[in-house]
Amino acid sequence: MSALHVVPIGDLVEHVSEDDCLCEPTAKPVKADDGSIDWLMIHHSLDGRELTGNDHSG
Ligand SMILES: [Zn+2]
């Protein structure tokens, strides 16, 4: 299993390429060309740039 980490550039905090990063990255399965599933780990910028809704607060 492989995972590709998408980390915000120049964020206020330092992200680590682990699924237990403090930003609680979202794991999204993506199908590779060979039919296998790769995991896209989408990290969240903690300054709220990406937040357009209010589904997660606190
Ligand atoms: Zn992170």
N, CA, C, O and the ligand as a Tripos MOL2 file, in Angstrom:
@<TRIPOS>MOLECULE
protein
  233   231    59     0     0
PROTEIN
NO_CHARGES

@<TRIPOS>ATOM
      1 N           0.8370   -1.1970    0.0000 N.3       1 MET1
      2 CA          0.0000    0.0000    0.0000 C.3       1 MET1
      3 C           0.8700    1.2440    0.0000 C.2       1 MET1
      4 O           1.8600    1.3360    0.7250 O.2       1 MET1
      5 N           0.4810    2.1820   -0.8180 N.am      2 SER2
      6 CA          1.2380    3.4200   -0.8880 C.3       2 SER2
      7 C           0.3090    4.5910   -0.6170 C.2       2 SER2
      8 O          -0.9010    4.5100   -0.8330 O.2       2 SER2
      9 N           0.8790    5.6480   -0.1540 N.am      3 ALA3
     10 CA          0.0870    6.8390    0.1270 C.3       3 ALA3
     11 C           0.8200    8.0700   -0.3760 C.2       3 ALA3
     12 O           2.0270    8.2280   -0.1970 O.2       3 ALA3
     13 N           0.0510    8.9220   -1.0030 N.am      4 LEU4
     14 CA          0.6060   10.1770   -1.4750 C.3       4 LEU4
     15 C           0.0940   11.2940   -0.5780 C.2       4 LEU4
     16 O          -1.1130   11.4770   -0.4210 O.2       4 LEU4
     17 N           1.0070   12.0250   -0.0010 N.am      5 HIS5
     18 CA          0.6140   13.0780    0.9240 C.3       5 HIS5
     19 C           0.5470   14.4210    0.2200 C.2       5 HIS5
     20 O           1.5020   14.8650   -0.4180 O.2       5 HIS5
     21 N          -0.6110   15.0540    0.3570 N.am      6 VAL6
     22 CA         -0.7910   16.3940   -0.1910 C.3       6 VAL6
     23 C          -0.7530   17.3730    0.9700 C.2       6 VAL6
     24 O          -1.6870   17.4540    1.7680 O.2       6 VAL6
     25 N           0.3340   18.1070    1.0480 N.am      7 VAL7
     26 CA          0.5740   18.9750    2.1940 C.3       7 VAL7
     27 C           0.5340   20.4380    1.7520 C.2       7 VAL7
     28 O           1.1580   20.8020    0.7560 O.2       7 VAL7
     29 N          -0.1870   21.2640    2.4790 N.am      8 PRO8
     30 CA         -0.2220   22.6970    2.1720 C.3       8 PRO8
     31 C           1.1810   23.3020    2.2300 C.2       8 PRO8
     32 O           1.9400   23.0660    3.1700 O.2       8 PRO8
     33 N           1.4980   24.0720    1.2220 N.am      9 ILE9
     34 CA          2.8220   24.7010    1.1710 C.3       9 ILE9
     35 C           2.8260   25.9600    2.0240 C.2       9 ILE9
     36 O           1.9210   26.7910    1.9370 O.2       9 ILE9
     37 N           3.8340   26.0850    2.8310 N.am     10 GLY10
     38 CA          3.9980   27.2930    3.6250 C.3      10 GLY10
     39 C           2.9640   27.4370    4.7240 C.2      10 GLY10
     40 O           2.5840   28.5510    5.0850 O.2      10 GLY10
     41 N           2.5050   26.3110    5.2560 N.am     11 ASP11
     42 CA          1.5040   26.3890    6.3130 C.3      11 ASP11
     43 C           2.1490   26.8410    7.6210 C.2      11 ASP11
     44 O           3.3720   26.8670    7.7560 O.2      11 ASP11
     45 N           1.3090   27.1900    8.5590 N.am     12 LEU12
     46 CA          1.7920   27.7090    9.8350 C.3      12 LEU12
     47 C           2.5100   26.6470   10.6480 C.2      12 LEU12
     48 O           3.3810   26.9500   11.4630 O.2      12 LEU12
     49 N           2.1350   25.4120   10.4160 N.am     13 VAL13
     50 CA          2.7250   24.3270   11.1690 C.3      13 VAL13
     51 C           3.4700   23.3870   10.2230 C.2      13 VAL13
     52 O           3.2670   23.4030    9.0090 O.2      13 VAL13
     53 N           4.3170   22.5900   10.8030 N.am     14 GLU14
     54 CA          5.0650   21.6300   10.0080 C.3      14 GLU14
     55 C           4.3100   20.3100    9.9690 C.2      14 GLU14
     56 O           3.9780   19.7390   11.0080 O.2      14 GLU14
     57 N           4.0460   19.8390    8.7730 N.am     15 HIS15
     58 CA          3.3230   18.5860    8.6190 C.3      15 HIS15
     59 C           4.3110   17.4350    8.4810 C.2      15 HIS15
     60 O           5.4310   17.5960    7.9960 O.2      15 HIS15
     61 N           3.8630   16.2890    8.9190 N.am     16 VAL16
     62 CA          4.6510   15.0890    8.7110 C.3      16 VAL16
     63 C           3.8790   14.1660    7.7710 C.2      16 VAL16
     64 O           2.6480   14.1430    7.7730 O.2      16 VAL16
     65 N           4.6110   13.4190    6.9830 N.am     17 SER17
     66 CA          3.9630   12.5440    6.0160 C.3      17 SER17
     67 C           3.5040   11.2470    6.6730 C.2      17 SER17
     68 O           3.9040   10.1530    6.2750 O.2      17 SER17
     69 N           2.6810   11.3900    7.6590 N.am     18 GLU18
     70 CA          2.0930   10.2590    8.3610 C.3      18 GLU18
     71 C           0.5980   10.5090    8.5010 C.2      18 GLU18
     72 O           0.1350   11.6490    8.4650 O.2      18 GLU18
     73 N          -0.1490    9.4140    8.6620 N.am     19 ASP19
     74 CA         -1.5940    9.5990    8.7920 C.3      19 ASP19
     75 C          -2.0020   10.0890   10.1750 C.2      19 ASP19
     76 O          -3.1730   10.3830   10.4130 O.2      19 ASP19
     77 N          -1.0540   10.1740   11.0670 N.am     20 ASP20
     78 CA         -1.3640   10.7320   12.3830 C.3      20 ASP20
     79 C          -0.8130   12.1460   12.5510 C.2      20 ASP20
     80 O          -0.5600   12.6090   13.6630 O.2      20 ASP20
     81 N          -0.6380   12.8040   11.4340 N.am     21 CYS21
     82 CA         -0.2320   14.2060   11.4740 C.3      21 CYS21
     83 C          -1.2450   15.0070   12.2920 C.2      21 CYS21
     84 O          -2.4300   14.6760   12.3220 O.2      21 CYS21
     85 N          -0.7810   16.0340   12.9360 N.am     22 LEU22
     86 CA         -1.6400   16.7910   13.8600 C.3      22 LEU22
     87 C          -2.8180   17.4590   13.1660 C.2      22 LEU22
     88 O          -3.7780   17.8520   13.8290 O.2      22 LEU22
     89 N          -2.7650   17.5920   11.8690 N.am     23 CYS23
     90 CA         -3.8750   18.2160   11.1450 C.3      23 CYS23
     91 C          -4.9790   17.2140   10.8230 C.2      23 CYS23
     92 O          -5.9910   17.5740   10.2220 O.2      23 CYS23
     93 N          -4.7900   15.9760   11.2150 N.am     24 GLU24
     94 CA         -5.7510   14.9180   10.9460 C.3      24 GLU24
     95 C          -6.1170   14.8470    9.4620 C.2      24 GLU24
     96 O          -7.2470   15.1490    9.0770 O.2      24 GLU24
     97 N          -5.1670   14.4530    8.6520 N.am     25 PRO25
     98 CA         -5.3860   14.4200    7.2060 C.3      25 PRO25
     99 C          -6.5010   13.4480    6.8130 C.2      25 PRO25
    100 O          -6.7560   12.4490    7.4850 O.2      25 PRO25
    101 N          -7.1390   13.7760    5.7200 N.am     26 THR26
    102 CA         -8.2180   12.9490    5.2030 C.3      26 THR26
    103 C          -7.6700   11.9400    4.2100 C.2      26 THR26
    104 O          -6.9690   12.2970    3.2630 O.2      26 THR26
    105 N          -7.9960   10.6810    4.4370 N.am     27 ALA27
    106 CA         -7.5570    9.6240    3.5300 C.3      27 ALA27
    107 C          -8.5860    9.4390    2.4250 C.2      27 ALA27
    108 O          -9.7640    9.2000    2.6900 O.2      27 ALA27
    109 N          -8.1270    9.5510    1.1870 N.am     28 LYS28
    110 CA         -9.0340    9.4100    0.0620 C.3      28 LYS28
    111 C          -8.4880    8.3430   -0.8850 C.2      28 LYS28
    112 O          -7.3760    8.4810   -1.3940 O.2      28 LYS28
    113 N          -9.2600    7.2820   -1.1260 N.am     29 PRO29
    114 CA         -8.7900    6.2270   -2.0180 C.3      29 PRO29
    115 C          -8.8690    6.6660   -3.4710 C.2      29 PRO29
    116 O          -9.8760    7.2190   -3.9130 O.2      29 PRO29
    117 N          -7.8090    6.4160   -4.1950 N.am     30 VAL30
    118 CA         -7.7900    6.7270   -5.6220 C.3      30 VAL30
    119 C          -7.3410    5.4850   -6.3800 C.2      30 VAL30
    120 O          -6.4210    4.7870   -5.9550 O.2      30 VAL30
    121 N          -7.9840    5.2210   -7.4830 N.am     31 LYS31
    122 CA         -7.6710    4.0310   -8.2540 C.3      31 LYS31
    123 C          -6.5460    4.3230   -9.2350 C.2      31 LYS31
    124 O          -6.6100    5.2610  -10.0300 O.2      31 LYS31
    125 N          -5.5300    3.5020   -9.1530 N.am     32 ALA32
    126 CA         -4.3870    3.6750  -10.0330 C.3      32 ALA32
    127 C          -4.6590    3.0300  -11.3880 C.2      32 ALA32
    128 O          -5.6320    2.2920  -11.5510 O.2      32 ALA32
    129 N          -3.8020    3.3110  -12.3470 N.am     33 ASP33
    130 CA         -3.9880    2.7880  -13.7010 C.3      33 ASP33
    131 C          -4.0070    1.2700  -13.7360 C.2      33 ASP33
    132 O          -4.6770    0.6720  -14.5780 O.2      33 ASP33
    133 N          -3.2790    0.6520  -12.8290 N.am     34 ASP34
    134 CA         -3.2180   -0.8080  -12.8220 C.3      34 ASP34
    135 C          -4.3450   -1.4350  -11.9990 C.2      34 ASP34
    136 O          -4.3630   -2.6470  -11.7840 O.2      34 ASP34
    137 N          -5.2650   -0.6180  -11.5510 N.am     35 GLY35
    138 CA         -6.4180   -1.1360  -10.8290 C.3      35 GLY35
    139 C          -6.2310   -1.2190   -9.3340 C.2      35 GLY35
    140 O          -7.1800   -1.5060   -8.6020 O.2      35 GLY35
    141 N          -5.0290   -0.9750   -8.8730 N.am     36 SER36
    142 CA         -4.8040   -0.9970   -7.4330 C.3      36 SER36
    143 C          -5.2950    0.3130   -6.8070 C.2      36 SER36
    144 O          -5.5390    1.3030   -7.4970 O.2      36 SER36
    145 N          -5.4270    0.2850   -5.5090 N.am     37 ILE37
    146 CA         -5.8950    1.4710   -4.8030 C.3      37 ILE37
    147 C          -4.7210    2.1500   -4.0990 C.2      37 ILE37
    148 O          -4.0060    1.5390   -3.3050 O.2      37 ILE37
    149 N          -4.5530    3.4070   -4.4100 N.am     38 ASP38
    150 CA         -3.5920    4.2120   -3.6770 C.3      38 ASP38
    151 C          -4.3680    5.1390   -2.7380 C.2      38 ASP38
    152 O          -5.5420    5.4420   -2.9490 O.2      38 ASP38
    153 N          -3.6840    5.5590   -1.7310 N.am     39 TRP39
    154 CA         -4.3300    6.4530   -0.7700 C.3      39 TRP39
    155 C          -3.7560    7.8470   -0.8880 C.2      39 TRP39
    156 O          -2.5440    8.0600   -0.8500 O.2      39 TRP39
    157 N          -4.6700    8.7860   -1.0320 N.am     40 LEU40
    158 CA         -4.2800   10.1760   -1.0810 C.3      40 LEU40
    159 C          -4.5350   10.7760    0.2960 C.2      40 LEU40
    160 O          -5.6750   10.8540    0.7530 O.2      40 LEU40
    161 N          -3.4810   11.1880    0.9350 N.am     41 MET41
    162 CA         -3.6130   11.7710    2.2630 C.3      41 MET41
    163 C          -3.6420   13.2920    2.1240 C.2      41 MET41
    164 O          -2.6270   13.9370    1.8600 O.2      41 MET41
    165 N          -4.8270   13.8330    2.3090 N.am     42 ILE42
    166 CA         -5.0040   15.2690    2.1150 C.3      42 ILE42
    167 C          -4.8590   15.9830    3.4480 C.2      42 ILE42
    168 O          -5.7120   15.8730    4.3290 O.2      42 ILE42
    169 N          -3.7730   16.7090    3.5750 N.am     43 HIS43
    170 CA         -3.5360   17.4550    4.8110 C.3      43 HIS43
    171 C          -4.2900   18.7800    4.7740 C.2      43 HIS43
    172 O          -4.5610   19.3440    3.7140 O.2      43 HIS43
    173 N          -4.6080   19.2400    5.9420 N.am     44 HIS44
    174 CA         -5.3940   20.4600    6.0530 C.3      44 HIS44
    175 C          -4.5300   21.5940    6.5850 C.2      44 HIS44
    176 O          -3.8050   21.4380    7.5680 O.2      44 HIS44
    177 N          -4.6210   22.7270    5.9190 N.am     45 SER45
    178 CA         -3.9070   23.8860    6.4250 C.3      45 SER45
    179 C          -4.6120   24.4090    7.6640 C.2      45 SER45
    180 O          -5.8320   24.5700    7.6790 O.2      45 SER45
    181 N          -3.8460   24.6670    8.6810 N.am     46 LEU46
    182 CA         -4.4420   25.0280    9.9630 C.3      46 LEU46
    183 C          -4.8050   26.4980   10.0720 C.2      46 LEU46
    184 O          -5.3690   26.9290   11.0770 O.2      46 LEU46
    185 N          -4.4880   27.2640    9.0500 N.am     47 ASP47
    186 CA         -4.8940   28.6700    9.0930 C.3      47 ASP47
    187 C          -6.2510   28.8820    8.4380 C.2      47 ASP47
    188 O          -6.7210   30.0140    8.3200 O.2      47 ASP47
    189 N          -6.8790   27.7900    8.0110 N.am     48 GLY48
    190 CA         -8.2590   27.8640    7.5560 C.3      48 GLY48
    191 C          -8.4340   28.2640    6.1070 C.2      48 GLY48
    192 O          -9.5530   28.5310    5.6690 O.2      48 GLY48
    193 N          -7.3460   28.3100    5.3560 N.am     49 ARG49
    194 CA         -7.4700   28.7360    3.9630 C.3      49 ARG49
    195 C          -8.4110   27.8460    3.1620 C.2      49 ARG49
    196 O          -9.1560   28.3050    2.2960 O.2      49 ARG49
    197 N          -8.3490   26.5440    3.4880 N.am     50 GLU50
    198 CA         -9.1150   25.6020    2.6980 C.3      50 GLU50
    199 C         -10.5540   25.4580    3.1770 C.2      50 GLU50
    200 O         -11.3920   24.8760    2.4880 O.2      50 GLU50
    201 N         -10.8240   25.9780    4.3300 N.am     51 LEU51
    202 CA        -12.1330   25.7710    4.9200 C.3      51 LEU51
    203 C         -13.1620   26.7280    4.3300 C.2      51 LEU51
    204 O         -13.0690   27.9460    4.4790 O.2      51 LEU51
    205 N         -14.1280   26.1470    3.6670 N.am     52 THR52
    206 CA        -15.1910   26.9570    3.0980 C.3      52 THR52
    207 C         -16.5190   26.6840    3.7740 C.2      52 THR52
    208 O         -17.4920   27.4110    3.5720 O.2      52 THR52
    209 N         -16.5530   25.6330    4.5780 N.am     53 GLY53
    210 CA        -17.7790   25.2960    5.2770 C.3      53 GLY53
    211 C         -17.5480   25.2920    6.7730 C.2      53 GLY53
    212 O         -16.5130   25.7440    7.2610 O.2      53 GLY53
    213 N         -18.5170   24.7810    7.4820 N.am     54 ASN54
    214 CA        -18.3880   24.7330    8.9280 C.3      54 ASN54
    215 C         -18.6790   23.3360    9.4600 C.2      54 ASN54
    216 O         -19.2680   23.1670   10.5280 O.2      54 ASN54
    217 N         -18.2540   22.3430    8.6900 N.am     55 ASP55
    218 CA        -18.5400   20.9740    9.0500 C.3      55 ASP55
    219 C         -17.6460   20.4830   10.1690 C.2      55 ASP55
    220 O         -17.9100   19.4450   10.7750 O.2      55 ASP55
    221 N         -16.5960   21.2260   10.4410 N.am     56 HIS56
    222 CA        -15.6890   20.8150   11.4930 C.3      56 HIS56
    223 C         -15.1740   22.0540   12.2010 C.2      56 HIS56
    224 O         -14.4470   22.8610   11.6210 O.2      56 HIS56
    225 N         -15.5520   22.1920   13.4360 N.am     57 SER57
    226 CA        -15.0660   23.3250   14.1920 C.3      57 SER57
    227 C         -14.6790   22.8790   15.5940 C.2      57 SER57
    228 O         -15.1420   21.8450   16.0750 O.2      57 SER57
    229 N         -13.8570   23.6380   16.2260 N.am     58 GLY58
    230 CA        -13.4290   23.2750   17.5500 C.3      58 GLY58
    231 C         -12.0710   22.8160   17.5100 C.2      58 GLY58
    232 O         -11.5110   22.4550   18.5450 O.2      58 GLY58
    233 ZN         -0.7090   17.4850    8.1650 Zn       59 ZN59
@<TRIPOS>BOND
     1     1     2 1
     2     2     3 1
     3     3     4 2
     4     3     5 am
     5     5     6 1
     6     6     7 1
     7     7     8 2
     8     7     9 am
     9     9    10 1
    10    10    11 1
    11    11    12 2
    12    11    13 am
    13    13    14 1
    14    14    15 1
    15    15    16 2
    16    15    17 am
    17    17    18 1
    18    18    19 1
    19    19    20 2
    20    19    21 am
    21    21    22 1
    22    22    23 1
    23    23    24 2
    24    23    25 am
    25    25    26 1
    26    26    27 1
    27    27    28 2
    28    27    29 am
    29    29    30 1
    30    30    31 1
    31    31    32 2
    32    31    33 am
    33    33    34 1
    34    34    35 1
    35    35    36 2
    36    35    37 am
    37    37    38 1
    38    38    39 1
    39    39    40 2
    40    39    41 am
    41    41    42 1
    42    42    43 1
    43    43    44 2
    44    43    45 am
    45    45    46 1
    46    46    47 1
    47    47    48 2
    48    47    49 am
    49    49    50 1
    50    50    51 1
    51    51    52 2
    52    51    53 am
    53    53    54 1
    54    54    55 1
    55    55    56 2
    56    55    57 am
    57    57    58 1
    58    58    59 1
    59    59    60 2
    60    59    61 am
    61    61    62 1
    62    62    63 1
    63    63    64 2
    64    63    65 am
    65    65    66 1
    66    66    67 1
    67    67    68 2
    68    67    69 am
    69    69    70 1
    70    70    71 1
    71    71    72 2
    72    71    73 am
    73    73    74 1
    74    74    75 1
    75    75    76 2
    76    75    77 am
    77    77    78 1
    78    78    79 1
    79    79    80 2
    80    79    81 am
    81    81    82 1
    82    82    83 1
    83    83    84 2
    84    83    85 am
    85    85    86 1
    86    86    87 1
    87    87    88 2
    88    87    89 am
    89    89    90 1
    90    90    91 1
    91    91    92 2
    92    91    93 am
    93    93    94 1
    94    94    95 1
    95    95    96 2
    96    95    97 am
    97    97    98 1
    98    98    99 1
    99    99   100 2
   100    99   101 am
   101   101   102 1
   102   102   103 1
   103   103   104 2
   104   103   105 am
   105   105   106 1
   106   106   107 1
   107   107   108 2
   108   107   109 am
   109   109   110 1
   110   110   111 1
   111   111   112 2
   112   111   113 am
   113   113   114 1
   114   114   115 1
   115   115   116 2
   116   115   117 am
   117   117   118 1
   118   118   119 1
   119   119   120 2
   120   119   121 am
   121   121   122 1
   122   122   123 1
   123   123   124 2
   124   123   125 am
   125   125   126 1
   126   126   127 1
   127   127   128 2
   128   127   129 am
   129   129   130 1
   130   130   131 1
   131   131   132 2
   132   131   133 am
   133   133   134 1
   134   134   135 1
   135   135   136 2
   136   135   137 am
   137   137   138 1
   138   138   139 1
   139   139   140 2
   140   139   141 am
   141   141   142 1
   142   142   143 1
   143   143   144 2
   144   143   145 am
   145   145   146 1
   146   146   147 1
   147   147   148 2
   148   147   149 am
   149   149   150 1
   150   150   151 1
   151   151   152 2
   152   151   153 am
   153   153   154 1
   154   154   155 1
   155   155   156 2
   156   155   157 am
   157   157   158 1
   158   158   159 1
   159   159   160 2
   160   159   161 am
   161   161   162 1
   162   162   163 1
   163   163   164 2
   164   163   165 am
   165   165   166 1
   166   166   167 1
   167   167   168 2
   168   167   169 am
   169   169   170 1
   170   170   171 1
   171   171   172 2
   172   171   173 am
   173   173   174 1
   174   174   175 1
   175   175   176 2
   176   175   177 am
   177   177   178 1
   178   178   179 1
   179   179   180 2
   180   179   181 am
   181   181   182 1
   182   182   183 1
   183   183   184 2
   184   183   185 am
   185   185   186 1
   186   186   187 1
   187   187   188 2
   188   187   189 am
   189   189   190 1
   190   190   191 1
   191   191   192 2
   192   191   193 am
   193   193   194 1
   194   194   195 1
   195   195   196 2
   196   195   197 am
   197   197   198 1
   198   198   199 1
   199   199   200 2
   200   199   201 am
   201   201   202 1
   202   202   203 1
   203   203   204 2
   204   203   205 am
   205   205   206 1
   206   206   207 1
   207   207   208 2
   208   207   209 am
   209   209   210 1
   210   210   211 1
   211   211   212 2
   212   211   213 am
   213   213   214 1
   214   214   215 1
   215   215   216 2
   216   215   217 am
   217   217   218 1
   218   218   219 1
   219   219   220 2
   220   219   221 am
   221   221   222 1
   222   222   223 1
   223   223   224 2
   224   223   225 am
   225   225   226 1
   226   226   227 1
   227   227   228 2
   228   227   229 am
   229   229   230 1
   230   230   231 1
   231   231   232 2
@<TRIPOS>SUBSTRUCTURE
     1 MET1         2 RESIDUE 1 A MET
     2 SER2         6 RESIDUE 1 A SER
     3 ALA3        10 RESIDUE 1 A ALA
     4 LEU4        14 RESIDUE 1 A LEU
     5 HIS5        18 RESIDUE 1 A HIS
     6 VAL6        22 RESIDUE 1 A VAL
     7 VAL7        26 RESIDUE 1 A VAL
     8 PRO8        30 RESIDUE 1 A PRO
     9 ILE9        34 RESIDUE 1 A ILE
    10 GLY10       38 RESIDUE 1 A GLY
    11 ASP11       42 RESIDUE 1 A ASP
    12 LEU12       46 RESIDUE 1 A LEU
    13 VAL13       50 RESIDUE 1 A VAL
    14 GLU14       54 RESIDUE 1 A GLU
    15 HIS15       58 RESIDUE 1 A HIS
    16 VAL16       62 RESIDUE 1 A VAL
    17 SER17       66 RESIDUE 1 A SER
    18 GLU18       70 RESIDUE 1 A GLU
    19 ASP19       74 RESIDUE 1 A ASP
    20 ASP20       78 RESIDUE 1 A ASP
    21 CYS21       82 RESIDUE 1 A CYS
    22 LEU22       86 RESIDUE 1 A LEU
    23 CYS23       90 RESIDUE 1 A CYS
    24 GLU24       94 RESIDUE 1 A GLU
    25 PRO25       98 RESIDUE 1 A PRO
    26 THR26      102 RESIDUE 1 A THR
    27 ALA27      106 RESIDUE 1 A ALA
    28 LYS28      110 RESIDUE 1 A LYS
    29 PRO29      114 RESIDUE 1 A PRO
    30 VAL30      118 RESIDUE 1 A VAL
    31 LYS31      122 RESIDUE 1 A LYS
    32 ALA32      126 RESIDUE 1 A ALA
    33 ASP33      130 RESIDUE 1 A ASP
    34 ASP34      134 RESIDUE 1 A ASP
    35 GLY35      138 RESIDUE 1 A GLY
    36 SER36      142 RESIDUE 1 A SER
    37 ILE37      146 RESIDUE 1 A ILE
    38 ASP38      150 RESIDUE 1 A ASP
    39 TRP39      154 RESIDUE 1 A TRP
    40 LEU40      158 RESIDUE 1 A LEU
    41 MET41      162 RESIDUE 1 A MET
    42 ILE42      166 RESIDUE 1 A ILE
    43 HIS43      170 RESIDUE 1 A HIS
    44 HIS44      174 RESIDUE 1 A HIS
    45 SER45      178 RESIDUE 1 A SER
    46 LEU46      182 RESIDUE 1 A LEU
    47 ASP47      186 RESIDUE 1 A ASP
    48 GLY48      190 RESIDUE 1 A GLY
    49 ARG49      194 RESIDUE 1 A ARG
    50 GLU50      198 RESIDUE 1 A GLU
    51 LEU51      202 RESIDUE 1 A LEU
    52 THR52      206 RESIDUE 1 A THR
    53 GLY53      210 RESIDUE 1 A GLY
    54 ASN54      214 RESIDUE 1 A ASN
    55 ASP55      218 RESIDUE 1 A ASP
    56 HIS56      222 RESIDUE 1 A HIS
    57 SER57      226 RESIDUE 1 A SER
    58 GLY58      230 RESIDUE 1 A GLY
    59 ZN59       233 GROUP 0 **** ****
